[in-house]
Amino acid sequence: MPSAPVFGPEVTVYLGLGANVGDRVAALLAAARELETGGDLQSVHLSSLYETDAVGPVPQGRFLNAVIGGRTALSPFELLDRTETIERRLGRLEKGTAGPRPLDVDILLYGDAQLRSCRLTLPHPEVEHREFVLAPLTELAPALHLPDGRSVAELHARLAGTQGVNHYECPEWPGADLSRRR
């Protein structure tokens, strides 16, 4: 039986940000800033924005997506609690729905942690299947590997151009180093 994961004092994490209701850019930026200014993430970096059709059975508007990376001292469940608090504060009513949402924050990777619980699976179970995750993740960390050793860049190369993911230009989006652009 594998032992329970041990989480160190600080770990590199990557979170997926998405929104398809209201001012999508403002929602993503507010979430990123709250994660940084709340002390949840340090050394924060943001990918560019990407626009894509919604995934799933519910017809809805297009999503804007980005990935935020940084270091955290929070445990995976503390980070999950924090992201859910931010989602609620910024208008998310229900977690787990496939419908339209003003903000979605998913923990994609938490260091090399592999975890399965009723609340959280790490890495996120859909990372390898979603170009809207792999494109910004590869942009931020092109040499990154999943805990099982697979290259994020290679996974992205296999999906590139197959899911309607487009780079989204936005002059208000700080990109790269959030802490240097206020």
URUR-V999594 format. One record per residue. RES is the residue in one letter. PSI is psi in whole degrees, 0 to 359 (* if undefined). NEAR is the number of other ideal C-beta (glycine too) atoms within 10 Angstrom. Layout:
# URUR-V999594
RES | PSI | NEAR
RES | PSI | NEAR
This chain:
# URUR-V999594
M | 127 | 3
P | 148 | 5
S | 160 | 5
A | 144 | 7
P | 143 | 14
V | 128 | 6
F | 127 | 18
G | 185 | 7
P | 329 | 7
E | 139 | 14
V | 150 | 19
T | 131 | 16
V | 155 | 23
Y | 130 | 26
L | 139 | 24
G | 136 | 23
L | 136 | 27
G | 152 | 24
A | 143 | 28
N | 18 | 22
V | 139 | 16
G | 209 | 15
D | 92 | 12
R | 317 | 23
V | 314 | 17
A | 320 | 14
A | 315 | 24
L | 318 | 25
L | 319 | 21
A | 318 | 17
A | 315 | 25
A | 315 | 24
R | 321 | 17
E | 321 | 18
L | 321 | 24
E | 308 | 18
T | 336 | 13
G | 356 | 11
G | 6 | 11
D | 325 | 21
L | 141 | 26
Q | 162 | 12
S | 51 | 13
V | 136 | 21
H | 142 | 19
L | 142 | 26
S | 177 | 23
S | 173 | 18
L | 147 | 22
Y | 140 | 22
E | 140 | 18
T | 158 | 21
D | 152 | 14
A | 149 | 18
V | 134 | 15
G | 180 | 10
P | 346 | 7
V | 121 | 10
P | 132 | 8
Q | 173 | 15
G | 167 | 13
R | 148 | 14
F | 148 | 23
L | 136 | 22
N | 152 | 27
A | 168 | 28
V | 138 | 27
I | 133 | 24
G | 153 | 21
G | 190 | 22
R | 144 | 14
T | 151 | 25
A | 358 | 15
L | 148 | 19
S | 167 | 14
P | 320 | 21
F | 327 | 14
E | 318 | 13
L | 318 | 22
L | 314 | 20
D | 318 | 13
R | 315 | 20
T | 323 | 24
E | 324 | 14
T | 316 | 14
I | 316 | 21
E | 313 | 21
R | 317 | 13
R | 328 | 12
L | 17 | 19
G | 357 | 14
R | 126 | 21
L | 317 | 10
E | 137 | 9
K | 146 | 14
G | 0 | 4
T | 152 | 12
A | 7 | 11
G | 184 | 14
P | 147 | 15
R | 142 | 23
P | 340 | 17
L | 137 | 24
D | 125 | 20
V | 119 | 26
D | 136 | 19
I | 113 | 23
L | 308 | 23
L | 140 | 25
Y | 87 | 26
G | 225 | 19
D | 15 | 15
A | 138 | 18
Q | 119 | 14
L | 141 | 17
R | 119 | 8
S | 176 | 10
C | 342 | 5
R | 334 | 11
L | 135 | 16
T | 129 | 13
L | 137 | 22
P | 167 | 20
H | 132 | 19
P | 344 | 9
E | 4 | 13
V | 310 | 20
E | 348 | 17
H | 355 | 13
R | 111 | 22
E | 328 | 21
F | 347 | 25
V | 313 | 27
L | 324 | 26
A | 306 | 23
P | 329 | 27
L | 318 | 25
T | 323 | 22
E | 315 | 20
L | 321 | 18
A | 75 | 18
P | 339 | 11
A | 6 | 8
L | 144 | 16
H | 147 | 15
L | 162 | 16
P | 335 | 14
D | 3 | 9
G | 350 | 7
R | 141 | 13
S | 129 | 14
V | 320 | 23
A | 320 | 16
E | 320 | 11
L | 319 | 21
H | 317 | 21
A | 325 | 12
R | 329 | 10
L | 344 | 17
A | 126 | 13
G | 3 | 9
T | 349 | 8
Q | 20 | 15
G | 32 | 11
V | 126 | 23
N | 141 | 13
H | 138 | 11
Y | 113 | 18
E | 132 | 9
C | 112 | 15
P | 336 | 5
E | 344 | 8
W | 123 | 19
P | 328 | 16
G | 182 | 14
A | 258 | 15
D | 99 | 11
L | 321 | 20
S | 339 | 16
R | 355 | 8
R | 94 | 10
R | * | 7
